[in-house]
Amino acid sequence: MASADVTILVPDLDSADLDQVTDLSDGDVLDGLVDGVSWRGEQLVDQRIRGCRITGADLGEVSWEAGALYGCEIVGTDLAGAALTGIGIERCSFTGARFTGTRLIEVRLKDVLFDNCRFDYATLNRVSAAGSVAFTNCTLGHGSWSSCRLSGVALRSCDLSDLELESCRLDGADLRGSRLRHVKTLLDNLHGVVLGDDQLSDLTRLTVDALSIVVRA
């Protein structure tokens, strides 16, 4: 599908072709329908989840180290407080998912769509985009992104209030429609981004704050 001028290969799963999954086994989870289950606080190591549709699940405070999430649709699922470290997420769509307070560390994204998701107070450290990635209509406020390599991603119509950016690469990122006024960042982190005319006043305010310019009547 195309989102914000970014083409993303997302899965097209048919629930009739998927097997019902309720328990998280030690092996890989393949071609499953995961509906309304609770795996809260589970410890996952080198786990692979592939070709699954996950709806209304509780994955809050999950600790997931290494492994992969591939070809999955995640809808209305709670990942608040989860810690995802060193995993690959590819060809996945997240709709209405909650990542409040979630930590993503050294996560690799490719063909991933986050639509209407909450990333407030989330921490992204050394997260990289290896292909098309889009955040649309997401809440990213009060988060902290550091040493991320997200060139060319789309951050369209998102709330970026009080988002802290440190040593991030966002060149070519499309930020049109997003609220920038209270982003906390050095201007270098915004090098090469794409903005709309209506965002120039926000950019001016960021520049004034970053350069400690005193404006007097």
Disulfide bonds with the S-S distance in Angstrom:
none
